[in-house]
């Protein structure tokens, strides 16, 4: 199992310097990946139940972090793709992947905020279909296909650049049966949320029943009031459950650096970190 982190990008008081410091520290310590959250217009103030989702735009920030890191994977957890034009996302992600030397993973999801969809003029009821078509379009552009015909998007004889030097992995987030089928049919990776080791193993098995293709199956946990010893115990539980990667949300900006140092300094977690 690999350990990853979710950067604390929800606070409006967040500073670029802290994000850079956390990214560099995680990179040097051997964490496998770092993620940024995403929402265009969260329906609540920071600190409320619905006030979260990323102050800085995730893809632009990943481009910045690519310049100050060397080996760590750079991803979104997760980008609400139906809120965006997938042609633009394809170019943004392909560009970051080139700039980073092939370190990007695009995590996508359908989102949940009907208010957010209404604000940007996208029908909430179409979010699943738009996500599926968006993923298909991204793949077509990155493969260099010259035509694409979908229900909402399409082109004829277009030339897309920059072409990625590899197949950029797409990670789908979600906990519904429809999300599991989307993972099986369209994704390279899955990231769950709010699991225990037992519920992760159950959901991973459901996904495996839908496909014979190899998938990277991971989940994300929140570090809230737990002690570092409890986080270590939880990590080992997920490893025993067969988790490929565990992403840990570090808390708010005042907690994040100390918690990252705590994780990096735990001998019991060293098997989950990448030797340099």
GIBEL-V774414 format. One record per residue. RES is the residue in one letter. OMEGA is omega in whole degrees, -180 to 180 (* if undefined). D_FIRST is the distance of its C-alpha to the first C-alpha in Angstrom with 2 decimals. Layout:
# GIBEL-V774414
res: <RES;RES>
omega: <OMEGA;OMEGA>
d_first: <D_FIRST;D_FIRST>
This chain:
# GIBEL-V774414
res: <X;X;X;X;X;X;X;X;X;X;X;X;X;X;X;X;X;X;X;X;X;X;X;X;X;X;X;X;X;X;X;X;X;X;X;X;X;X;X;X;X;X;X;X;X;X;X;X;X;X;X;X;X;X;X;X;X;X;X;X;X;X;X;X;X;X;X;X;X;X;X;X;X;X;X;X;X;X;X;X;X;X;X;X;X;X;X;X;X;X;X;X;X;X;X;X;X;X;X;X;X;X;X;X;X;X;X;X;X;X;X;X;X;X;X;X;X;X;X;X;X;X;X;X;X;X;X;X;X;X;X;X;X;X;X;X;X;X;X;X;X;X;X;X;X;X;X;X;X;X;X;X;X;X;X;X;X;X;X;X;X;X;X;X;X;X;X;X;X;X;X;X;X;X;X;X;X;X;X;X;X;X;X;X;X;X;X;X;X;X;X;X;X;X;X;X;X;X;X;X;X;X;X;X;X;X;X;X;X;X;X;X;X;X;X;X;X;X;X;X;X;X;X;X;X;X;X;X;X;X;X;X;X;X;X;X;X;X;X;X;X;X;X;X;X;X;X;X;X;X;X;X;X;X;X;X;X;X;X;X;X;X;X;X;X;X;X;X;X;X;X;X;X;X;X;X>
omega: <177;174;177;180;171;-176;-177;-175;-175;-174;175;177;180;179;176;-179;179;178;178;-180;179;-179;179;-179;179;179;-178;-177;177;174;-172;-176;172;-177;172;176;-178;159;178;-175;-180;-175;179;179;176;-179;175;-176;-178;-176;178;174;173;178;179;179;-167;-174;176;-179;177;176;177;-178;177;-177;-175;176;-173;-172;-173;175;-177;-175;175;-178;-16;177;178;-171;-178;178;-172;172;-175;175;-180;178;179;-180;178;-175;178;178;179;-180;176;-178;-175;-177;176;-176;-174;165;-179;173;-177;176;-177;-177;-175;-172;177;179;-180;177;180;-178;-178;174;177;-179;-177;-178;180;-170;-180;180;178;178;180;-179;178;177;180;180;177;-180;-178;180;-178;178;-180;178;-174;175;176;179;178;179;-174;-177;177;176;176;174;175;179;-177;174;-2;175;180;177;-179;174;-179;-179;175;179;178;175;177;-176;-178;176;177;177;179;179;178;176;-176;-174;-168;-170;171;-175;174;172;176;-178;175;-179;156;176;-178;-179;175;-179;178;-177;178;179;177;179;-179;178;-176;-176;173;-177;177;-179;171;-174;-174;174;-175;178;178;172;-178;-178;-177;172;178;178;178;177;178;179;179;180;179;176;178;177;179;179;177;179;178;-180;178;178;-177;172;-168;-176;-176;-173;-179;-178;-162;-175;180;-180;177;177;178;-180;-178;-177;-178;179;-177;-180;-176;177;-178;178;-176;177;-178;*>
d_first: <0.00;3.80;6.77;9.85;13.37;16.35;19.54;22.54;24.89;26.82;29.51;32.74;33.03;29.87;30.67;29.44;29.41;26.81;24.49;24.99;24.44;21.13;19.94;21.16;19.70;16.14;16.67;18.04;15.54;12.59;10.92;9.67;12.05;14.94;16.81;20.40;21.96;25.09;28.40;31.81;33.91;32.30;34.92;35.02;35.22;32.26;31.70;32.88;30.93;31.12;31.10;27.78;26.26;26.54;29.68;29.21;28.91;25.29;25.91;28.57;26.43;23.54;26.27;27.30;23.85;23.43;26.44;25.12;21.60;20.75;17.24;15.10;14.74;17.41;17.47;19.37;18.25;20.45;23.71;26.48;27.59;30.76;32.28;32.38;34.13;31.57;33.66;33.20;29.46;29.17;31.08;29.27;25.78;27.04;28.73;25.74;23.70;26.58;27.02;23.39;23.23;21.06;18.29;18.94;17.20;19.75;18.70;21.78;23.23;26.68;27.17;29.19;32.13;35.40;37.14;34.94;35.66;39.34;39.45;38.36;40.46;37.86;38.51;35.88;36.41;35.45;32.01;30.14;32.46;32.32;28.53;28.60;31.39;29.82;26.68;29.05;31.16;28.35;27.35;31.04;31.71;28.79;29.86;33.35;35.13;38.63;39.23;37.45;39.12;37.61;39.12;38.81;37.91;39.18;40.74;42.87;42.91;40.68;38.99;35.64;34.52;32.36;30.67;27.01;26.32;23.40;22.31;20.88;17.99;19.01;16.75;18.70;18.43;20.28;20.69;23.91;24.68;26.09;22.89;21.00;23.73;23.47;19.78;20.82;23.88;23.11;19.51;16.72;14.08;14.25;13.56;14.94;16.50;17.69;15.69;15.39;12.81;15.85;16.94;13.62;13.71;17.36;17.12;14.44;16.88;19.73;18.34;17.72;21.32;22.57;21.40;20.79;19.13;15.48;13.61;10.40;10.10;9.03;11.12;12.93;14.49;17.68;18.30;21.91;23.69;20.94;20.98;18.23;18.05;17.51;14.66;12.98;13.83;12.57;9.04;9.13;10.81;8.34;5.75;9.08;9.98;7.69;6.14;4.69;5.09;7.29;10.57;12.99;16.68;18.40;21.78;25.02;26.19;27.67;24.48;21.91;22.54;22.80;19.61;17.69;19.38;18.56;14.79;15.11;17.41;15.50;15.11;12.79;10.15;10.76;8.16;5.63;8.60;10.18;13.34;16.39>
